[in-house]
Amino acid sequence: MATKKQADKKTKTKATTTKSSVDKKHKEAIEKLEALVAEEKEKYLRLFAEFENYKKRTAKERIDLFKTAGQEIMTALIPVLDDFDRAAAQWEKNTPSSEVEGFLLIKNKFSSVLQANGLKPTETAAGDPFDAEKQEAISLLPVADEAQKGKIIDIVERGYQMGEKIVRFPKVVVGQ
């Protein structure tokens, strides 16, 4: 009988040990799977955030593209506008105003169409301080008055911008 009890104890101990090692293996497998799920979840979140950033970036690029879509054609039309301005200045000096009215109407209509499409002249005036980021100096003119040094003396060619982007810098003469 003693041997039967001892054999039962050994069997129970062996079963407990086997059950304990199986539980340990299951726990390890569960921990590995949980770590794998956490890793995959992190990858998913990063990929999702990256995709959201991509959508925002492409939307911003699309908006910028629409804002400046006509920039190339506007830049090509600026010399025509300059020619209109020069012709208007000459005609106003030499010709009676009744003969110039039609021409000026066309010039004004052309200017207003360009402005309606986002092109506007940059705000530069004689006497303003020279800013190399907003104007292009084509000449330096010696001046006797110290107050005129570093200031715009004359505007040779108007500058234009579309929105906040300058498409042509004004060409100016600066006092030295």
Helices and strands as residue ranges (DSSP letters): H 2-67, H 71-94, H 97-116, E 119-121, E 136-141, G 146-148, E 152-157, E 160-162, E 165-168, E 171-175
